[in-house]
């Protein structure tokens, strides 16, 4: 099982802050493809990956990062400093 967390506008588009899913995805990109295929709200949230960042077990990661052994994946927009 994998905990998937959504933050900011990603959470707003999907309508949930987190969910626990069963996945066979080997990478973050495969997970995104799986989520996109669920329904329109996921397709919308993941329509532009350049507008998203990802963390695996609270460490910044890339979309081609492996999910082996991961317990949590989080999706969020890029942060801006100020």
N, C-alpha and C positions, 0 to 999 in steps of 0.2 A: 504494500500500500504506500501511496505517495501523497503527502499533503501539498496542495497547490494553493498558494496565496496570491491574491490580487489586490493591488493598491491603486489609489487615486482614480483616474478615469477608467482604468482597466476594470476595477471593481464596479464602477457605475455602469459600464456597458454590459458586464456579465450579470450583475445583480446579486452577487455573493462575494463576501470577503475571503472565503476559503472553502475548499472542499477536499475530500479524501477520495482518491481515485485508484483504480487498479489499472496498470498500464504495462504494455510490452515494449514501450518506446526505449530505444537505446541511447538517444540523445535528446537534448532540449528541443531541437528542431522537429524531431519525430513526435515528441509530445505536443508541440504546437499544432502540427498537422492533424493529430488525433483530436485535439480540442476543437480546432476549426471545423471539423467534420460533424461535430455534435449538433449544432444548430446555429441560426443566424447571429445570435448575440455573441457567440464565440468567434465566428468568422469576422464580425465587425471589430471586436476587440483586438484580434491578431492580424488585421488586414495590412498593417504597416509595421514590420518588425524593426525598421530603423528608428521608430518612435518608442521603442521598448528596451528595457534593460532586464536582465535576469540574474537571479542569485540562486545558487544551489547550497543548501544547508548554511545560509546566511553569508556566503562568499560570492562576490561578483563572478559571473561566468559568461561564456559565449554561447550562442545558439548551437554550436557544434560540440559543446561539452557533453561528455558521457554522463548518464544518469545512474550508472552502476553504483549501488550502495547508498544512493541519495535517499534522504527521508523527507526533504522539503524543497520545493521549487517556488520561488516568488517572482512575479512579474510586476514591473512598475515603470513609470516614465522616467526619463533621465532627470536627475536632480540638478538644480541650478543653485549656485552659491550666492550669497548676498551679504 
